Amino acid sequence: MRKWLSAVTVALTVSLGVHAAGAQELDADVANDYPTFTRADYVFGCMQVNGNTRLALERCACSIDAIASILPFKVYEEAETILSIRQRGGESVAQFNRPEALAIVEKLKQAQIEGELRCF
């Protein structure tokens, strides 16, 4: 009976360890679901605003990493699309000023603020 309990305990411990490792990988995948192009585009724009220095590169890379750790790429992409369309102006843009769209943009702004707080 003791051997059986020991075997079950070992199996359960291994199973929990594998599950925990899988959860960490899932967290890493969520934080790293931003395409390289998107990260590079953000860093490029951020560097232009912040002086195109090595320090700006480090801070801007840190900032997009912070944003990615807070905001899933899907939400980031939606917010960027809304902001891009709103810049065009005109009547067709009115739907992107609705509360739902504004809430998505607000999530991005909050993530950007957190990125600035962490990195600048």
KOLGU-4560 file (N, C-alpha, C; in nm, 3 decimals, padded with zeros to 5 digits):
<recs>
<n_xx: 00.082 n_yy: -00.119 n_zz: 00.000 ca_xx: 00.000 ca_yy: 00.000 ca_zz: 00.000 c_xx: 00.087 c_yy: 00.126 c_zz: 00.000 mol: A seq: 1 type: MET>
<n_xx: 00.194 n_yy: 00.126 n_zz: 00.079 ca_xx: 00.282 ca_yy: 00.242 ca_zz: 00.085 c_xx: 00.351 c_yy: 00.266 c_zz: -00.048 mol: A seq: 2 type: ARG>
<n_xx: 00.393 n_yy: 00.156 n_zz: -00.116 ca_xx: 00.458 ca_yy: 00.172 ca_zz: -00.246 c_xx: 00.361 c_yy: 00.236 c_zz: -00.346 mol: A seq: 3 type: LYS>
<n_xx: 00.236 n_yy: 00.194 n_zz: -00.340 ca_xx: 00.135 ca_yy: 00.248 ca_zz: -00.430 c_xx: 00.115 c_yy: 00.397 c_zz: -00.403 mol: A seq: 4 type: TRP>
<n_xx: 00.107 n_yy: 00.435 n_zz: -00.274 ca_xx: 00.091 ca_yy: 00.576 ca_zz: -00.239 c_xx: 00.213 c_yy: 00.657 c_zz: -00.282 mol: A seq: 5 type: LEU>
<n_xx: 00.332 n_yy: 00.599 n_zz: -00.266 ca_xx: 00.453 ca_yy: 00.668 ca_zz: -00.310 c_xx: 00.451 c_yy: 00.688 c_zz: -00.461 mol: A seq: 6 type: SER>
<n_xx: 00.411 n_yy: 00.586 n_zz: -00.533 ca_xx: 00.405 ca_yy: 00.596 ca_zz: -00.679 c_xx: 00.304 c_yy: 00.702 c_zz: -00.722 mol: A seq: 7 type: ALA>
<n_xx: 00.190 n_yy: 00.705 n_zz: -00.656 ca_xx: 00.088 ca_yy: 00.805 ca_zz: -00.688 c_xx: 00.140 c_yy: 00.945 c_zz: -00.654 mol: A seq: 8 type: VAL>
<n_xx: 00.207 n_yy: 00.960 n_zz: -00.542 ca_xx: 00.262 ca_yy: 01.089 ca_zz: -00.502 c_xx: 00.365 c_yy: 01.137 c_zz: -00.603 mol: A seq: 9 type: THR>
<n_xx: 00.454 n_yy: 01.048 n_zz: -00.645 ca_xx: 00.556 ca_yy: 01.084 ca_zz: -00.745 c_xx: 00.489 c_yy: 01.123 c_zz: -00.876 mol: A seq: 10 type: VAL>
<n_xx: 00.392 n_yy: 01.042 n_zz: -00.919 ca_xx: 00.323 ca_yy: 01.071 ca_zz: -01.045 c_xx: 00.250 c_yy: 01.205 c_zz: -01.039 mol: A seq: 11 type: ALA>
<n_xx: 00.186 n_yy: 01.233 n_zz: -00.926 ca_xx: 00.116 ca_yy: 01.358 ca_zz: -00.909 c_xx: 00.212 c_yy: 01.476 c_zz: -00.908 mol: A seq: 12 type: LEU>
<n_xx: 00.325 n_yy: 01.461 n_zz: -00.840 ca_xx: 00.426 ca_yy: 01.566 ca_zz: -00.835 c_xx: 00.480 c_yy: 01.595 c_zz: -00.974 mol: A seq: 13 type: THR>
<n_xx: 00.511 n_yy: 01.491 n_zz: -01.050 ca_xx: 00.562 ca_yy: 01.508 ca_zz: -01.185 c_xx: 00.456 c_yy: 01.574 c_zz: -01.273 mol: A seq: 14 type: VAL>
<n_xx: 00.332 n_yy: 01.529 n_zz: -01.258 ca_xx: 00.223 ca_yy: 01.586 ca_zz: -01.336 c_xx: 00.205 c_yy: 01.734 c_zz: -01.307 mol: A seq: 15 type: SER>
<n_xx: 00.210 n_yy: 01.772 n_zz: -01.180 ca_xx: 00.196 ca_yy: 01.912 ca_zz: -01.143 c_xx: 00.313 c_yy: 01.994 c_zz: -01.196 mol: A seq: 16 type: LEU>
<n_xx: 00.432 n_yy: 01.938 n_zz: -01.191 ca_xx: 00.550 ca_yy: 02.007 ca_zz: -01.244 c_xx: 00.539 c_yy: 02.030 c_zz: -01.393 mol: A seq: 17 type: GLY>
<n_xx: 00.493 n_yy: 01.929 n_zz: -01.466 ca_xx: 00.475 ca_yy: 01.943 ca_zz: -01.610 c_xx: 00.367 c_yy: 02.047 c_zz: -01.639 mol: A seq: 18 type: VAL>
<n_xx: 00.258 n_yy: 02.043 n_zz: -01.562 ca_xx: 00.150 ca_yy: 02.140 ca_zz: -01.581 c_xx: 00.201 c_yy: 02.282 c_zz: -01.555 mol: A seq: 19 type: HIS>
<n_xx: 00.277 n_yy: 02.300 n_zz: -01.450 ca_xx: 00.330 ca_yy: 02.433 ca_zz: -01.418 c_xx: 00.424 c_yy: 02.481 c_zz: -01.528 mol: A seq: 20 type: ALA>
<n_xx: 00.508 n_yy: 02.391 n_zz: -01.579 ca_xx: 00.597 ca_yy: 02.428 ca_zz: -01.688 c_xx: 00.517 c_yy: 02.466 c_zz: -01.812 mol: A seq: 21 type: ALA>
<n_xx: 00.411 n_yy: 02.391 n_zz: -01.839 ca_xx: 00.325 ca_yy: 02.422 ca_zz: -01.952 c_xx: 00.258 c_yy: 02.557 c_zz: -01.936 mol: A seq: 22 type: GLY>
<n_xx: 00.216 n_yy: 02.590 n_zz: -01.815 ca_xx: 00.153 ca_yy: 02.720 ca_zz: -01.788 c_xx: 00.253 c_yy: 02.833 c_zz: -01.810 mol: A seq: 23 type: ALA>
<n_xx: 00.378 n_yy: 02.812 n_zz: -01.769 ca_xx: 00.481 ca_yy: 02.913 ca_zz: -01.791 c_xx: 00.506 c_yy: 02.933 c_zz: -01.939 mol: A seq: 24 type: GLN>
<n_xx: 00.509 n_yy: 02.823 n_zz: -02.015 ca_xx: 00.527 ca_yy: 02.834 ca_zz: -02.159 c_xx: 00.410 c_yy: 02.908 c_zz: -02.222 mol: A seq: 25 type: GLU>
<n_xx: 00.289 n_yy: 02.881 n_zz: -02.174 ca_xx: 00.171 ca_yy: 02.949 ca_zz: -02.226 c_xx: 00.180 c_yy: 03.098 c_zz: -02.197 mol: A seq: 26 type: LEU>
<n_xx: 00.222 n_yy: 03.135 n_zz: -02.076 ca_xx: 00.240 ca_yy: 03.276 ca_zz: -02.042 c_xx: 00.344 c_yy: 03.340 c_zz: -02.133 mol: A seq: 27 type: ASP>
<n_xx: 00.453 n_yy: 03.268 n_zz: -02.158 ca_xx: 00.558 ca_yy: 03.320 ca_zz: -02.246 c_xx: 00.504 c_yy: 03.337 c_zz: -02.388 mol: A seq: 28 type: ALA>
<n_xx: 00.422 n_yy: 03.241 n_zz: -02.434 ca_xx: 00.364 ca_yy: 03.252 ca_zz: -02.567 c_xx: 00.273 c_yy: 03.373 c_zz: -02.578 mol: A seq: 29 type: ASP>
<n_xx: 00.192 n_yy: 03.398 n_zz: -02.475 ca_xx: 00.102 ca_yy: 03.514 ca_zz: -02.476 c_xx: 00.184 c_yy: 03.642 c_zz: -02.480 mol: A seq: 30 type: VAL>
<n_xx: 00.290 n_yy: 03.650 n_zz: -02.401 ca_xx: 00.373 ca_yy: 03.769 ca_zz: -02.397 c_xx: 00.453 c_yy: 03.786 c_zz: -02.527 mol: A seq: 31 type: ALA>
<n_xx: 00.474 n_yy: 03.678 n_zz: -02.600 ca_xx: 00.555 ca_yy: 03.684 ca_zz: -02.722 c_xx: 00.472 c_yy: 03.662 c_zz: -02.847 mol: A seq: 32 type: ASN>
<n_xx: 00.343 n_yy: 03.693 n_zz: -02.842 ca_xx: 00.260 ca_yy: 03.672 ca_zz: -02.961 c_xx: 00.263 c_yy: 03.791 c_zz: -03.056 mol: A seq: 33 type: ASP>
<n_xx: 00.339 n_yy: 03.894 n_zz: -03.025 ca_xx: 00.352 ca_yy: 04.008 ca_zz: -03.114 c_xx: 00.451 c_yy: 03.972 c_zz: -03.226 mol: A seq: 34 type: TYR>
<n_xx: 00.412 n_yy: 03.992 n_zz: -03.351 ca_xx: 00.506 ca_yy: 03.965 ca_zz: -03.461 c_xx: 00.627 c_yy: 04.057 c_zz: -03.452 mol: A seq: 35 type: PRO>
<n_xx: 00.738 n_yy: 04.009 n_zz: -03.500 ca_xx: 00.862 ca_yy: 04.087 ca_zz: -03.499 c_xx: 00.842 c_yy: 04.219 c_zz: -03.571 mol: A seq: 36 type: THR>
<n_xx: 00.772 n_yy: 04.216 n_zz: -03.684 ca_xx: 00.746 ca_yy: 04.339 ca_zz: -03.759 c_xx: 00.677 c_yy: 04.444 c_zz: -03.673 mol: A seq: 37 type: PHE>
<n_xx: 00.578 n_yy: 04.402 n_zz: -03.596 ca_xx: 00.504 ca_yy: 04.495 ca_zz: -03.510 c_xx: 00.594 c_yy: 04.553 c_zz: -03.402 mol: A seq: 38 type: THR>
<n_xx: 00.675 n_yy: 04.467 n_zz: -03.342 ca_xx: 00.768 ca_yy: 04.516 ca_zz: -03.240 c_xx: 00.868 c_yy: 04.614 c_zz: -03.300 mol: A seq: 39 type: ARG>
<n_xx: 00.923 n_yy: 04.579 n_zz: -03.416 ca_xx: 01.022 ca_yy: 04.666 ca_zz: -03.481 c_xx: 00.959 c_yy: 04.799 c_zz: -03.521 mol: A seq: 40 type: ALA>
<n_xx: 00.837 n_yy: 04.795 n_zz: -03.573 ca_xx: 00.767 ca_yy: 04.916 ca_zz: -03.613 c_xx: 00.746 c_yy: 05.008 c_zz: -03.493 mol: A seq: 41 type: ASP>
<n_xx: 00.705 n_yy: 04.950 n_zz: -03.380 ca_xx: 00.685 ca_yy: 05.028 ca_zz: -03.258 c_xx: 00.817 c_yy: 05.091 c_zz: -03.213 mol: A seq: 42 type: TYR>
<n_xx: 00.922 n_yy: 05.011 n_zz: -03.210 ca_xx: 01.053 ca_yy: 05.061 ca_zz: -03.164 c_xx: 01.103 c_yy: 05.171 c_zz: -03.257 mol: A seq: 43 type: VAL>
<n_xx: 01.087 n_yy: 05.152 n_zz: -03.388 ca_xx: 01.131 ca_yy: 05.253 ca_zz: -03.484 c_xx: 01.060 c_yy: 05.386 c_zz: -03.458 mol: A seq: 44 type: PHE>
<n_xx: 00.929 n_yy: 05.384 n_zz: -03.446 ca_xx: 00.853 ca_yy: 05.507 ca_zz: -03.420 c_xx: 00.888 c_yy: 05.569 c_zz: -03.285 mol: A seq: 45 type: GLY>
<n_xx: 00.902 n_yy: 05.485 n_zz: -03.185 ca_xx: 00.937 ca_yy: 05.532 ca_zz: -03.051 c_xx: 01.075 c_yy: 05.598 c_zz: -03.051 mol: A seq: 46 type: CYS>
<n_xx: 01.169 n_yy: 05.538 n_zz: -03.123 ca_xx: 01.304 ca_yy: 05.594 ca_zz: -03.129 c_xx: 01.304 c_yy: 05.730 c_zz: -03.197 mol: A seq: 47 type: MET>
<n_xx: 01.225 n_yy: 05.746 n_zz: -03.303 ca_xx: 01.218 ca_yy: 05.875 ca_zz: -03.371 c_xx: 01.170 c_yy: 05.985 c_zz: -03.277 mol: A seq: 48 type: GLN>
<n_xx: 01.076 n_yy: 05.952 n_zz: -03.192 ca_xx: 01.022 ca_yy: 06.050 ca_zz: -03.097 c_xx: 01.120 c_yy: 06.078 c_zz: -02.984 mol: A seq: 49 type: VAL>
<n_xx: 01.205 n_yy: 05.979 n_zz: -02.953 ca_xx: 01.293 ca_yy: 05.990 ca_zz: -02.836 c_xx: 01.440 c_yy: 06.009 c_zz: -02.869 mol: A seq: 50 type: ASN>
<n_xx: 01.473 n_yy: 06.053 n_zz: -02.989 ca_xx: 01.609 ca_yy: 06.096 ca_zz: -03.017 c_xx: 01.699 c_yy: 06.000 c_zz: -03.093 mol: A seq: 51 type: GLY>
<n_xx: 01.652 n_yy: 05.886 n_zz: -03.136 ca_xx: 01.732 ca_yy: 05.792 ca_zz: -03.216 c_xx: 01.868 c_yy: 05.760 c_zz: -03.154 mol: A seq: 52 type: ASN>
<n_xx: 01.871 n_yy: 05.738 n_zz: -03.025 ca_xx: 01.995 ca_yy: 05.702 ca_zz: -02.957 c_xx: 01.992 c_yy: 05.556 c_zz: -02.914 mol: A seq: 53 type: THR>
<n_xx: 02.105 n_yy: 05.508 n_zz: -02.872 ca_xx: 02.111 ca_yy: 05.371 ca_zz: -02.819 c_xx: 02.022 c_yy: 05.357 c_zz: -02.695 mol: A seq: 54 type: ARG>
<n_xx: 02.023 n_yy: 05.458 n_zz: -02.611 ca_xx: 01.939 ca_yy: 05.457 ca_zz: -02.492 c_xx: 01.790 c_yy: 05.453 c_zz: -02.531 mol: A seq: 55 type: LEU>
<n_xx: 01.753 n_yy: 05.529 n_zz: -02.634 ca_xx: 01.615 ca_yy: 05.526 ca_zz: -02.682 c_xx: 01.579 c_yy: 05.387 c_zz: -02.733 mol: A seq: 56 type: ALA>
<n_xx: 01.671 n_yy: 05.322 n_zz: -02.803 ca_xx: 01.649 ca_yy: 05.186 ca_zz: -02.852 c_xx: 01.618 c_yy: 05.091 c_zz: -02.736 mol: A seq: 57 type: LEU>
<n_xx: 01.700 n_yy: 05.098 n_zz: -02.632 ca_xx: 01.680 ca_yy: 05.011 ca_zz: -02.516 c_xx: 01.546 c_yy: 05.039 c_zz: -02.447 mol: A seq: 58 type: GLU>
<n_xx: 01.515 n_yy: 05.165 n_zz: -02.429 ca_xx: 01.392 ca_yy: 05.202 ca_zz: -02.361 c_xx: 01.268 c_yy: 05.167 c_zz: -02.445 mol: A seq: 59 type: ARG>
<n_xx: 01.277 n_yy: 05.190 n_zz: -02.573 ca_xx: 01.163 ca_yy: 05.160 ca_zz: -02.661 c_xx: 01.140 c_yy: 05.009 c_zz: -02.672 mol: A seq: 60 type: CYS>
<n_xx: 01.248 n_yy: 04.932 n_zz: -02.679 ca_xx: 01.234 ca_yy: 04.786 ca_zz: -02.683 c_xx: 01.172 c_yy: 04.737 c_zz: -02.552 mol: A seq: 61 type: ALA>
<n_xx: 01.215 n_yy: 04.795 n_zz: -02.442 ca_xx: 01.158 ca_yy: 04.761 ca_zz: -02.311 c_xx: 01.009 c_yy: 04.795 c_zz: -02.309 mol: A seq: 62 type: CYS>
<n_xx: 00.975 n_yy: 04.910 n_zz: -02.365 ca_xx: 00.837 ca_yy: 04.957 ca_zz: -02.364 c_xx: 00.744 c_yy: 04.862 c_zz: -02.440 mol: A seq: 63 type: SER>
<n_xx: 00.783 n_yy: 04.818 n_zz: -02.559 ca_xx: 00.697 ca_yy: 04.727 ca_zz: -02.635 c_xx: 00.689 c_yy: 04.592 c_zz: -02.566 mol: A seq: 64 type: ILE>
<n_xx: 00.796 n_yy: 04.550 n_zz: -02.500 ca_xx: 00.790 ca_yy: 04.426 ca_zz: -02.423 c_xx: 00.691 c_yy: 04.439 c_zz: -02.307 mol: A seq: 65 type: ASP>
<n_xx: 00.691 n_yy: 04.555 n_zz: -02.242 ca_xx: 00.596 ca_yy: 04.579 ca_zz: -02.133 c_xx: 00.452 c_yy: 04.579 c_zz: -02.186 mol: A seq: 66 type: ALA>
<n_xx: 00.431 n_yy: 04.645 n_zz: -02.297 ca_xx: 00.298 ca_yy: 04.647 ca_zz: -02.357 c_xx: 00.253 c_yy: 04.506 c_zz: -02.392 mol: A seq: 67 type: ILE>
<n_xx: 00.343 n_yy: 04.428 n_zz: -02.451 ca_xx: 00.309 ca_yy: 04.291 ca_zz: -02.490 c_xx: 00.278 c_yy: 04.204 c_zz: -02.368 mol: A seq: 68 type: ALA>
<n_xx: 00.339 n_yy: 04.234 n_zz: -02.255 ca_xx: 00.311 ca_yy: 04.155 ca_zz: -02.135 c_xx: 00.175 c_yy: 04.190 c_zz: -02.074 mol: A seq: 69 type: SER>
<n_xx: 00.120 n_yy: 04.305 n_zz: -02.111 ca_xx: -00.006 ca_yy: 04.352 ca_zz: -02.055 c_xx: -00.123 c_yy: 04.327 c_zz: -02.151 mol: A seq: 70 type: ILE>
<n_xx: -00.099 n_yy: 04.350 n_zz: -02.278 ca_xx: -00.206 ca_yy: 04.354 ca_zz: -02.377 c_xx: -00.188 c_yy: 04.244 c_zz: -02.481 mol: A seq: 71 type: LEU>
<n_xx: -00.286 n_yy: 04.157 n_zz: -02.499 ca_xx: -00.276 ca_yy: 04.057 ca_zz: -02.605 c_xx: -00.262 c_yy: 04.125 c_zz: -02.741 mol: A seq: 72 type: PRO>
<n_xx: -00.193 n_yy: 04.060 n_zz: -02.832 ca_xx: -00.169 ca_yy: 04.120 ca_zz: -02.964 c_xx: -00.299 c_yy: 04.156 c_zz: -03.034 mol: A seq: 73 type: PHE>
<n_xx: -00.400 n_yy: 04.075 n_zz: -03.021 ca_xx: -00.528 ca_yy: 04.101 ca_zz: -03.087 c_xx: -00.583 c_yy: 04.238 c_zz: -03.046 mol: A seq: 74 type: LYS>
<n_xx: -00.578 n_yy: 04.269 n_zz: -02.918 ca_xx: -00.628 ca_yy: 04.398 ca_zz: -02.869 c_xx: -00.537 c_yy: 04.512 c_zz: -02.918 mol: A seq: 75 type: VAL>
<n_xx: -00.406 n_yy: 04.489 n_zz: -02.915 ca_xx: -00.311 ca_yy: 04.589 ca_zz: -02.965 c_xx: -00.342 c_yy: 04.621 c_zz: -03.111 mol: A seq: 76 type: TYR>
<n_xx: -00.361 n_yy: 04.517 n_zz: -03.191 ca_xx: -00.387 ca_yy: 04.532 ca_zz: -03.334 c_xx: -00.520 c_yy: 04.607 c_zz: -03.358 mol: A seq: 77 type: GLU>
<n_xx: -00.622 n_yy: 04.573 n_zz: -03.281 ca_xx: -00.751 ca_yy: 04.642 ca_zz: -03.293 c_xx: -00.735 c_yy: 04.791 c_zz: -03.260 mol: A seq: 78 type: GLU>
<n_xx: -00.665 n_yy: 04.821 n_zz: -03.153 ca_xx: -00.646 ca_yy: 04.961 ca_zz: -03.112 c_xx: -00.568 c_yy: 05.038 c_zz: -03.217 mol: A seq: 79 type: ALA>
<n_xx: -00.461 n_yy: 04.979 n_zz: -03.269 ca_xx: -00.382 ca_yy: 05.045 ca_zz: -03.372 c_xx: -00.465 c_yy: 05.070 c_zz: -03.498 mol: A seq: 80 type: GLU>
<n_xx: -00.549 n_yy: 04.974 n_zz: -03.534 ca_xx: -00.636 ca_yy: 04.989 ca_zz: -03.651 c_xx: -00.735 c_yy: 05.102 c_zz: -03.629 mol: A seq: 81 type: THR>
<n_xx: -00.796 n_yy: 05.107 n_zz: -03.513 ca_xx: -00.892 ca_yy: 05.213 ca_zz: -03.481 c_xx: -00.824 c_yy: 05.349 c_zz: -03.489 mol: A seq: 82 type: ILE>
<n_xx: -00.707 n_yy: 05.361 n_zz: -03.429 ca_xx: -00.635 ca_yy: 05.489 ca_zz: -03.431 c_xx: -00.598 c_yy: 05.529 c_zz: -03.573 mol: A seq: 83 type: LEU>
<n_xx: -00.556 n_yy: 05.434 n_zz: -03.652 ca_xx: -00.518 ca_yy: 05.462 ca_zz: -03.791 c_xx: -00.637 c_yy: 05.511 c_zz: -03.873 mol: A seq: 84 type: SER>
<n_xx: -00.749 n_yy: 05.445 n_zz: -03.858 ca_xx: -00.870 ca_yy: 05.483 ca_zz: -03.933 c_xx: -00.921 c_yy: 05.619 c_zz: -03.886 mol: A seq: 85 type: ILE>
<n_xx: -00.917 n_yy: 05.644 n_zz: -03.757 ca_xx: -00.966 ca_yy: 05.772 ca_zz: -03.704 c_xx: -00.885 c_yy: 05.889 c_zz: -03.757 mol: A seq: 86 type: ARG>
<n_xx: -00.758 n_yy: 05.868 n_zz: -03.790 ca_xx: -00.675 ca_yy: 05.976 ca_zz: -03.843 c_xx: -00.721 c_yy: 06.022 c_zz: -03.980 mol: A seq: 87 type: GLN>
<n_xx: -00.788 n_yy: 05.934 n_zz: -04.053 ca_xx: -00.833 ca_yy: 05.967 ca_zz: -04.188 c_xx: -00.945 c_yy: 06.069 c_zz: -04.189 mol: A seq: 88 type: ARG>
<n_xx: -01.027 n_yy: 06.066 n_zz: -04.085 ca_xx: -01.138 ca_yy: 06.160 ca_zz: -04.077 c_xx: -01.254 c_yy: 06.121 c_zz: -04.168 mol: A seq: 89 type: GLY>
<n_xx: -01.356 n_yy: 06.202 n_zz: -04.170 ca_xx: -01.472 ca_yy: 06.178 ca_zz: -04.255 c_xx: -01.585 c_yy: 06.110 c_zz: -04.180 mol: A seq: 90 type: GLY>
<n_xx: -01.698 n_yy: 06.095 n_zz: -04.251 ca_xx: -01.817 ca_yy: 06.037 ca_zz: -04.190 c_xx: -01.802 c_yy: 05.890 c_zz: -04.155 mol: A seq: 91 type: GLU>
<n_xx: -01.730 n_yy: 05.817 n_zz: -04.237 ca_xx: -01.716 ca_yy: 05.673 ca_zz: -04.214 c_xx: -01.637 c_yy: 05.640 c_zz: -04.088 mol: A seq: 92 type: SER>
<n_xx: -01.573 n_yy: 05.739 n_zz: -04.032 ca_xx: -01.491 ca_yy: 05.719 ca_zz: -03.913 c_xx: -01.574 c_yy: 05.723 c_zz: -03.786 mol: A seq: 93 type: VAL>
<n_xx: -01.697 n_yy: 05.771 n_zz: -03.795 ca_xx: -01.782 ca_yy: 05.789 ca_zz: -03.677 c_xx: -01.797 c_yy: 05.662 c_zz: -03.594 mol: A seq: 94 type: ALA>
<n_xx: -01.806 n_yy: 05.548 n_zz: -03.659 ca_xx: -01.822 ca_yy: 05.423 ca_zz: -03.584 c_xx: -01.701 c_yy: 05.391 c_zz: -03.497 mol: A seq: 95 type: GLN>
<n_xx: -01.586 n_yy: 05.449 n_zz: -03.528 ca_xx: -01.466 ca_yy: 05.424 ca_zz: -03.450 c_xx: -01.452 c_yy: 05.521 c_zz: -03.334 mol: A seq: 96 type: PHE>
<n_xx: -01.555 n_yy: 05.602 n_zz: -03.313 ca_xx: -01.560 ca_yy: 05.690 ca_zz: -03.197 c_xx: -01.665 c_yy: 05.643 c_zz: -03.096 mol: A seq: 97 type: ASN>
<n_xx: -01.717 n_yy: 05.524 n_zz: -03.118 ca_xx: -01.815 ca_yy: 05.466 ca_zz: -03.026 c_xx: -01.745 c_yy: 05.423 c_zz: -02.897 mol: A seq: 98 type: ARG>
<n_xx: -01.823 n_yy: 05.408 n_zz: -02.789 ca_xx: -01.763 ca_yy: 05.368 ca_zz: -02.661 c_xx: -01.682 c_yy: 05.238 c_zz: -02.667 mol: A seq: 99 type: PRO>
<n_xx: -01.727 n_yy: 05.141 n_zz: -02.747 ca_xx: -01.655 ca_yy: 05.014 ca_zz: -02.757 c_xx: -01.515 c_yy: 05.036 c_zz: -02.815 mol: A seq: 100 type: GLU>
<n_xx: -01.508 n_yy: 05.117 n_zz: -02.921 ca_xx: -01.379 ca_yy: 05.147 ca_zz: -02.984 c_xx: -01.291 c_yy: 05.229 c_zz: -02.890 mol: A seq: 101 type: ALA>
<n_xx: -01.353 n_yy: 05.325 n_zz: -02.824 ca_xx: -01.276 ca_yy: 05.409 ca_zz: -02.731 c_xx: -01.219 c_yy: 05.325 c_zz: -02.615 mol: A seq: 102 type: LEU>
<n_xx: -01.293 n_yy: 05.225 n_zz: -02.572 ca_xx: -01.245 ca_yy: 05.137 ca_zz: -02.463 c_xx: -01.123 c_yy: 05.057 c_zz: -02.509 mol: A seq: 103 type: ALA>
<n_xx: -01.123 n_yy: 05.013 n_zz: -02.632 ca_xx: -01.008 ca_yy: 04.937 ca_zz: -02.685 c_xx: -00.886 c_yy: 05.027 c_zz: -02.693 mol: A seq: 104 type: ILE>
<n_xx: -00.904 n_yy: 05.148 n_zz: -02.742 ca_xx: -00.793 ca_yy: 05.244 ca_zz: -02.751 c_xx: -00.742 c_yy: 05.279 c_zz: -02.611 mol: A seq: 105 type: VAL>
<n_xx: -00.833 n_yy: 05.290 n_zz: -02.516 ca_xx: -00.793 ca_yy: 05.322 ca_zz: -02.378 c_xx: -00.705 c_yy: 05.212 c_zz: -02.319 mol: A seq: 106 type: GLU>
<n_xx: -00.735 n_yy: 05.086 n_zz: -02.353 ca_xx: -00.651 ca_yy: 04.975 ca_zz: -02.306 c_xx: -00.509 c_yy: 04.990 c_zz: -02.358 mol: A seq: 107 type: LYS>
<n_xx: -00.496 n_yy: 05.027 n_zz: -02.485 ca_xx: -00.363 ca_yy: 05.048 ca_zz: -02.543 c_xx: -00.292 c_yy: 05.164 c_zz: -02.473 mol: A seq: 108 type: LEU>
<n_xx: -00.364 n_yy: 05.273 n_zz: -02.451 ca_xx: -00.302 ca_yy: 05.389 ca_zz: -02.386 c_xx: -00.254 c_yy: 05.354 c_zz: -02.245 mol: A seq: 109 type: LYS>
<n_xx: -00.333 n_yy: 05.277 n_zz: -02.172 ca_xx: -00.293 ca_yy: 05.236 ca_zz: -02.038 c_xx: -00.168 c_yy: 05.147 c_zz: -02.042 mol: A seq: 110 type: GLN>
<n_xx: -00.163 n_yy: 05.057 n_zz: -02.139 ca_xx: -00.045 ca_yy: 04.971 ca_zz: -02.154 c_xx: 00.077 c_yy: 05.054 c_zz: -02.192 mol: A seq: 111 type: ALA>
<n_xx: 00.059 n_yy: 05.154 n_zz: -02.277 ca_xx: 00.171 ca_yy: 05.241 ca_zz: -02.314 c_xx: 00.221 c_yy: 05.322 c_zz: -02.194 mol: A seq: 112 type: GLN>
<n_xx: 00.129 n_yy: 05.368 n_zz: -02.113 ca_xx: 00.169 ca_yy: 05.442 ca_zz: -01.993 c_xx: 00.250 c_yy: 05.351 c_zz: -01.901 mol: A seq: 113 type: ILE>
<n_xx: 00.204 n_yy: 05.227 n_zz: -01.885 ca_xx: 00.278 ca_yy: 05.133 ca_zz: -01.801 c_xx: 00.417 c_yy: 05.106 c_zz: -01.861 mol: A seq: 114 type: GLU>
<n_xx: 00.425 n_yy: 05.096 n_zz: -01.991 ca_xx: 00.555 ca_yy: 05.077 ca_zz: -02.059 c_xx: 00.649 c_yy: 05.195 c_zz: -02.032 mol: A seq: 115 type: GLY>
<n_xx: 00.595 n_yy: 05.314 n_zz: -02.037 ca_xx: 00.676 ca_yy: 05.432 ca_zz: -02.008 c_xx: 00.722 c_yy: 05.434 c_zz: -01.862 mol: A seq: 116 type: GLU>
<n_xx: 00.633 n_yy: 05.399 n_zz: -01.772 ca_xx: 00.668 ca_yy: 05.398 ca_zz: -01.631 c_xx: 00.779 c_yy: 05.295 c_zz: -01.603 mol: A seq: 117 type: LEU>
<n_xx: 00.770 n_yy: 05.180 n_zz: -01.667 ca_xx: 00.869 ca_yy: 05.076 ca_zz: -01.644 c_xx: 01.003 c_yy: 05.105 c_zz: -01.709 mol: A seq: 118 type: ARG>
<n_xx: 01.001 n_yy: 05.174 n_zz: -01.821 ca_xx: 01.122 ca_yy: 05.178 ca_zz: -01.905 c_xx: 01.186 c_yy: 05.316 c_zz: -01.922 mol: A seq: 119 type: CYS>
<n_xx: 01.114 n_yy: 05.422 n_zz: -01.895 ca_xx: 01.172 ca_yy: 05.555 ca_zz: -01.922 c_xx: 01.202 c_yy: 05.630 c_zz: -01.795 mol: A seq: 120 type: PHE>
</recs>
